[in-house]
Amino acid sequence: MNIRRFVITSVLCICCMTAAAGKDLRGDIEKVIAGRQATIGVAVMCGDTVITVNNSLKYPLMSVFKLHVAVTALRKMDAEGIPLDSTVLIRSEQLHENTYSPLRDRYPGHDIRISYRDIVGYTVSHSDNNTCDLLIGLTGGIDKVDSCIKSLGITDLNLTETEADMHGDIRNGYLNWSTPMSVVRLFEKIYSGEILSTEHSAFLERILLECSSGQDKLKAGLPGDVPVAHKTGHSDRLPDGTMIGDADAGAIYMPDGRKCYVSVLIMDSKETDEVNAGVMAEIAGIVYRYFKI
């Protein structure tokens, strides 16, 4: 066999093996979600392997959209030269009651002078609803967040609602939607270093690794020493018990240094919170085992 034929044959073999691996991975994921009382979408990107399951639907992002808000805010700070450690005054009346807010709980009834570093950190790492809406205000409104993410070439999504909007009517959660692959693509762009400055990329990576929510979701399906930088989402339930949305998405740090990007978005679930989380954990474990060298 001459060298040219050998190279062509080798490339074709590699492509065939990659395609076969993707097919097997998709099949195993489909087995996990089969028969669930929920609509479940999955996207995985790891090296040259990209697979999706039920990717064409509009899944509620819930608090995963806080990642989109943080990216938009950090891009604005890059453009305008706003330092992470510059501070703003938050009035106590801006920290609304009856919504999830670790910052308000830490400083009940107080005005707070706080850095943008901490505002973004509370939003991403601790999923604070009040700081999320403060960041949306910094960007110029939720429509600015929507247009910013779409300007990155990620268009299979729609963002029209703030946390306050969704708190006012939980059905508004359906209006902030994305495909699973669009979330994966956002993570890939964050890690590529093409959308944020070096400082802000490193900062966002760190606070995603420090995510305190969803310890029973993607993270639970991985060995304890495997880092995962992720953002979760979770809705209340409708009067009939249906959960509007449940989600986890992020980057799994593989032993060989690669990042495997995974997004699991669940819609209209009649399963328990524990079952939803278990599905995400099982999918993360499958992905990790497939790509571990």
N, C-alpha and C positions, 0 to 999 in steps of 0.2 A: 504493500500500500504506500503510495507516495505521500509526501508531507502534507500537501494541500488537501488530499482526500482524508487524511487522518484528522486534520484540524476540523474540517467540515463535519466529519462523523462524530468527533468528540463534542462539538458544540451542539449538534442535534441531540446527542445522548443526554447532555446536561439539561437542555430545554425539555426533553421528554420526562426526565426525572423530576424536574421542577413542577411541570404540569401534573404529573402523577401524584406528587406530594400534596399539591394544592387540592387535587380531587379528593384524596384520602382525608385531608384535614376538613374540608367542607362536609364530607360524609359523616365524620365523627361529631362535628358540631350539630349537624342536622339531627342526629340521633339524640343529642342532649335536649334539644328544644321540641322534639316531636311529642305531641299529645299534651303539651302545656296549655293551660287555660289563659293564654296570653298571646299577643303578637310580638315576636322577638326578631330583631335584626342584628346582624353581626358583620363586622368588617375586620380584616386582619391584613397587615402589611409587614412583611419581614424579609428584608433583602429583595430578591426578585419575585418573591411569592406574594401575590395579592389575591385574597378571596373575599367574597361577600355572600351573605345569606339573607334573603328578604330585604334587600337594600333599597328597593324602589319606593318604599312607603315614607310617610311623614311622621317621624317619631318625636314625641315631646322631649325636649332636652332637659327640662326641669333645671336643677342647679348646675348642670354641665355648662349651661350658657354663661356662667360666671367666668369660665376660661376665655370665652370670646370677648367678654367685657374687659377682662384684665389685659388681653392682647391689644385691644383697641386703646385702652388707657395708656399702656406702656409705649405704644407707637406714637401717641400724641405727645407724651413726655419726651420721647426721643426727638421728635420734630421741633418741639418748642424749647428744648434744653431745660426741662423741669427736673431738678435732682430728686432722686428717691427720698432723700432725707429732708427735703423741704416740708414744712408743716402747714396745716390748716386747722382752723377752729371748728369743731362740730358742736352745735348747740344741742342741749339735752332733748329738745323737742324734735330734732331730726332723727333721733334714735327711737323709732316707733315701738310701741308695746305690741304684744300679741303677734310677734313674728320672731323667727329664730335669729338671735343676735348675741353671740358671746361677748362682743364689745360692750353692748348696753348692759349685759348682766355683770360685767366686770366693773363698770362705772355707772351704777344706777342713779338717775336723776342729776348727773353732772355734765357740765360742758367739758369738752376734751380737746386739748391741742395734740394733734397726732400727725405723724409723718405719712407721706404717701406710701412709703415702704410698708408701714403697718396696715394701712387701709387695704392695699392690694393683698397683703398677707392674710388678713382676716377674711377677705373675700374668697381667696382660692384655697388656703389651707384649712379654714374653719367654716367655710360656706355661710358667712354672715350676710343675712339679707339686707340689713341696713347699710353696711359698707358697700355692698354691691350697687345699690341704688345711688349712693354718693359717687361712686366711680362712673356710673352711667351719666350722672350730671356733669362730671368733669369732661367726659367725651363730647358732650353737647346733646345727648339724648339717645334713646335706644335706636332711633333710625340711623344715627351715626355709627353705632356698633354694627348694625346690619350691613351698611354700605362699606364699612372698613373691611369686614371679613370677605365680602363678595369681591372687593377690589384685589384680594389676594388670589383670586381664581377659584374660590370655594363658593359655589353658587347654589348647591342643593340644600338650602336652608332658608329660614325666615325668622327674623327676630323683630317683634313688635311690642313685647310686653316687659315691663319692669317687675321686680319682686312685689312692689306694692299693687300693681295691676293683677298679678296672679293671686295675691292674698285677698284682694277684693272679690274675686270670682275665680275659684280654682279651675274652672273650665277654660280660662284664658291660658292655662298651661299648654293646651293643645296648639296655641298660636305660635309659640316659640318652638319650631321644629327643625329637624335635620335628618338626613340619611346617616347611617352609621359610617359610611366611607368618608363623608364630609368631615366628620369629627376626627377620623384617623388622619386625613390629609392635613388638618390643622396641626395636630401633634407633629407630624412629619416636618411641616414647615417651621415649627418652633425649633425643632432639634437641628434643622439644616442650617440655622443661623441666618437665614435670608430675610427674615421679617422684623427682627429686633436687633438692637445693638448688642455687643458682646456682654456688657454689664447686665442689661435687662434680660437677655436670654438665660444667663447663669442664675439670675435672681428668680426668674419664673420656674426654671427647672428645680431649684431648691425648694420653693414653696409647694410645688406639685409633689415632690418627694415627701413633704411634711404633711400631706393631706391627712386630716384626723378622722374624716368620715369614711364610711364604707369599709371598715376593716374586715367585714364578712363577705365582701364582694370579690373583685379580681384578686386582691391581695391574699385572700384566704385560700386560693387554689394554688399558690406558689410556695416553694420552700421558704422557710423563714428568713434566709439570708439573701433572698433575691429582691433587689429594690424594684419598686414600681412607682412611677410618677403619674398620678392620676387625678381625675376630678369626677365626683359622683353626683347623682341627682336622684330625687325622691319626692313623690307627690303625696298629698292627702288622698283619701278615697272618696268616691262619689257616694251618694246615699245608698246605692245598691251594693256597695262594697267593692266596686271596681277601682283599681288604682290606675290613675291616668298615665303615669310614667314612672319608671324606675331605671336607673342607668349607672354605668361606670365605664370610663374610657381612659386609656393612658398608654404609657410606654413601659414595657417590661425590659429590664436590663439583663441581657443574656450573658452567660459566663465568658463568651468570646468577644464581648465588647459591643455586639450589635444591639440595636433597640428594636423590639417587636411592638408595633403599635396595634392596639386592640380596642374595639368599641363594641359594647353590648347595650343596645337600647331596647327597653321593654315597654310595650304600650297595652293599655286596656287589660291589665292583669287581674284575674280573679284568684290567683294564687296568693299564698301568704307572703309576707316580707321575707321570711326565711327561705322559702322555695325560690323566690326571685333571686335572692343573693346567692343561693346555692348554684343556680344555673350559671351565673356570672363566674363564680369561683371555678366551677367545673370546666368552663370554656377556657379560662386562663390557664388551667393546668394542662389541658390538651395542647394549647398553643405552645406552652413552654416545653413540653416533652417532644413535640415535633421538631422544634428548632434547636434544641440543646445539642451541643457537640460534645 
